[in-house]
Amino acid sequence: FVERVAGRAPDPRAARMALEQYGFGTGVTIEAAYHVRAALDEAGGKQAKVLVTSGFTAEKVRAFRAAAAPVDGFGTGS
């Protein structure tokens, strides 16, 4: 997964660093965003938008962008 994502990102090094911090684990992760997008596409929901929220800071948004996470928007609480 890491190499596939990093290989598609504009800056593979930044993508790997983003994945180290926000790629896996609990909460909204880069891996989860990829899985949700794939599940939606597979179910015929290619037009569905993905909005991620919960614990997003400017740093986390930058990490998702560095990893080219397939999201259409971010929700933040601060």
DARAUR-V758716 format. One line per field, one symbol per residue. ss: DSSP state (~ for helix, > for strand, _ for the rest). psi: psi as a letter, one per 40 degrees, with the letter a starting at -180 (. if undefined). burial: # if it has 9 or more other ideal C-beta (glycine too) atoms within 8 Angstrom, else .. A space follows every 10 residues. Layout:
# DARAUR-V758716
ss: ???
psi: ???
burial: ???
This chain:
# DARAUR-V758716
ss: _~~~~~~~__ _~~~~~~~~~ ~~_______~ ~~~~~~~~~~ ~~________ >>_____~~~ ~~~~~~____ __>>____
psi: dddddddeid gddddddddd dediaiahid dddddddddd ddeefdeiih hiihfhiddd ddddddefhg ieiihie.
burial: ....##..#. ...######. .##....### #.##.##..# #........# ###..#...# ####.####. #..##...
